[in-house]
């Protein structure tokens, strides 16, 4: 397991969210347009097996529950052949058990979406503002200051993302303090 920090080298603030068409754990296929009725979109590259990702499940679930104007979309890009815990079937199990309770939990089997966003670790969150049905990047960074799975954050879990969401919903630009996410490297296919 490698702890990496994400880098915002593919998408800059103001860039449009790359399009996707991915299968969700509910059997539906999702695109960006499916979230147009939300004021913001939080895309989190995550997975089932990484302890860093698991440590943020509660924060992600709470954000999805607390903000009806924000779509919280988990995307799992990991190589499921090498990491069977990250298979689509296991994703369905995690959702069914209530461990992951988001707007949508999607499978990026080709890993093309993770590459388009520049995701490098799990979890790797990207927050977009809905700008007339165009989602523009406003925040790419960590959930909070708990950088290891066994640490507690200094505030409410996910408070840095929550602050960014509050800014977006208030029509403001979130402060970006440049704290990249930290987690396990995405398990790329060779």
C-alpha positions in Angstrom: 0.0 0.0 0.0 1.4 3.3 -1.0 0.2 6.7 0.3 0.2 9.3 -2.4 -0.9 12.8 -2.6 -3.1 13.9 -5.4 -1.9 16.6 -7.8 -4.1 19.0 -9.8 -2.1 18.8 -13.0 -4.8 17.6 -15.4 -7.8 19.8 -14.3 -7.4 23.5 -13.3 -10.0 25.5 -11.4 -12.7 26.6 -13.8 -12.2 23.6 -16.1 -15.2 21.6 -17.2 -15.7 18.1 -15.7 -14.7 15.5 -18.2 -17.8 13.6 -19.5 -18.4 10.0 -18.5 -20.8 7.2 -19.0 -20.5 4.6 -16.2 -22.5 1.8 -14.7 -23.8 2.4 -11.2 -24.3 -0.2 -8.4 -28.1 0.3 -9.0 -27.8 -1.1 -12.5 -28.3 2.3 -14.1 -25.8 4.0 -16.5 -24.9 7.6 -15.4 -23.5 10.6 -17.3 -22.7 14.1 -16.1 -26.1 15.2 -17.4 -27.8 13.0 -14.8 -26.7 15.4 -12.1 -27.8 18.7 -13.8 -30.5 19.2 -11.2 -27.9 19.7 -8.5 -26.0 23.0 -7.7 -22.8 21.1 -7.2 -21.2 17.8 -8.0 -18.7 16.1 -5.7 -16.8 13.3 -7.6 -14.7 11.1 -5.4 -12.4 8.5 -6.8 -12.6 5.8 -4.2 -12.7 2.1 -3.7 -13.7 -0.7 -1.4 -10.4 -2.0 -0.1 -8.2 1.0 0.7 -8.1 2.0 4.4 -7.8 5.7 3.5 -10.9 5.5 1.4 -12.8 3.5 4.0 -11.9 6.1 6.6 -13.8 8.7 4.6 -17.0 6.7 3.9 -18.8 8.2 6.9 -17.9 11.7 5.8 -19.0 11.1 2.2 -22.3 9.5 3.3 -23.0 12.4 5.7 -22.3 14.9 2.9 -24.7 13.1 0.6 -27.3 13.0 3.3 -26.9 16.6 4.4 -26.8 18.4 1.1 -29.7 17.8 -1.2 -28.3 20.3 -3.7 -25.0 18.3 -4.0 -24.7 15.1 -6.0 -22.0 12.9 -4.3 -20.7 10.4 -6.8 -18.1 7.8 -6.0 -16.1 6.3 -8.8 -14.1 3.1 -8.4 -11.3 2.8 -11.0 -9.2 0.1 -9.4 -8.0 -3.0 -11.2 -10.5 -5.6 -9.9 -8.5 -8.5 -11.3 -5.6 -7.7 -9.0 -7.8 -6.4 -6.2 -11.0 -8.5 -6.2 -12.4 -6.5 -3.2 -12.8 -3.7 -5.7 -15.0 -5.7 -8.1 -18.4 -4.3 -9.2 -20.1 -7.2 -7.3 -18.3 -6.1 -4.1 -19.3 -2.5 -4.8 -22.9 -3.6 -4.9 -22.4 -5.4 -1.6 -21.0 -2.3 0.1 -23.9 -0.2 -1.1 -26.4 -2.9 -0.1 -24.9 -3.1 3.4 -25.1 0.7 3.8 -21.3 1.1 4.0 -21.5 3.4 1.0 -24.6 5.6 0.7 -24.1 8.2 -2.1 -26.0 9.7 -4.9 -24.3 7.1 -7.1 -21.4 4.7 -6.8 -20.0 4.0 -10.3 -17.5 1.6 -11.8 -14.7 3.0 -14.1 -13.7 -0.4 -15.5 -11.6 1.1 -18.3 -9.9 3.6 -15.9 -10.4 6.2 -18.7 -12.4 8.5 -16.4 -9.9 8.5 -13.6 -7.2 9.4 -16.2 -9.3 12.2 -17.6 -9.8 13.7 -14.2 -6.1 13.2 -13.2 -7.0 11.1 -10.1 -4.1 9.5 -8.5 -5.2 8.1 -5.1 -8.2 6.9 -3.2 -9.9 8.9 -2.0 -9.4 11.8 -4.5 -12.2 14.3 -4.3 -13.1 16.9 -7.0 -15.9 19.5 -6.4 -17.6 21.1 -9.3 -20.1 24.0 -9.4 -23.1 23.7 -11.7 -22.7 26.6 -14.1 -25.8 26.4 -16.4 -25.5 22.7 -16.7 -21.7 22.8 -17.1 -19.8 21.5 -14.1 -16.7 23.6 -13.5 -13.9 22.6 -11.0 -13.8 24.7 -7.9 -12.0 22.5 -5.4 -9.6 19.6 -5.6 -8.2 18.5 -2.3 -8.6 16.5 0.9 -11.7 15.9 2.9 -10.2 17.2 6.1 -6.9 17.2 8.1 -7.0 13.6 9.2 -4.4 12.3 6.7 -4.1 8.8 8.1 -7.0 6.2 8.4 -6.7 6.0 12.2 -6.6 9.8 12.8 -9.6 11.9 13.8 -10.0 15.3 12.0 -9.7 18.5 14.1 -13.3 19.3 13.1 -16.4 17.6 11.7 -15.3 14.7 9.4 -15.0 16.1 5.9 -15.1 19.8 7.1 -12.7 21.1 4.4 -15.0 19.7 1.6 -18.0 20.9 3.6 -16.6 24.5 3.7 -16.0 24.4 0.0 -19.6 23.1 -0.6 -21.0 25.9 1.6 -19.1 28.4 -0.4 -20.4 27.0 -3.7 -24.0 27.0 -2.4 -23.6 30.6 -1.3 -22.5 31.6 -4.8 -18.9 32.2 -3.6 -15.5 30.7 -4.7 -14.2 28.2 -2.2 -10.9 28.9 -0.5 -8.3 26.4 -1.8 -5.6 26.0 0.7 -3.7 23.6 -1.5 -4.0 20.5 0.7 -4.0 17.5 -1.6 -5.8 14.4 -0.8 -3.8 11.5 0.6 -4.5 7.8 0.1 -3.6 4.6 -1.6 -2.5 4.8 -5.2 -5.0 4.0 -7.8 -4.4 0.4 -8.8 -3.8 0.9 -12.6 -3.7 -2.0 -15.0 -0.4 -2.4 -16.7 
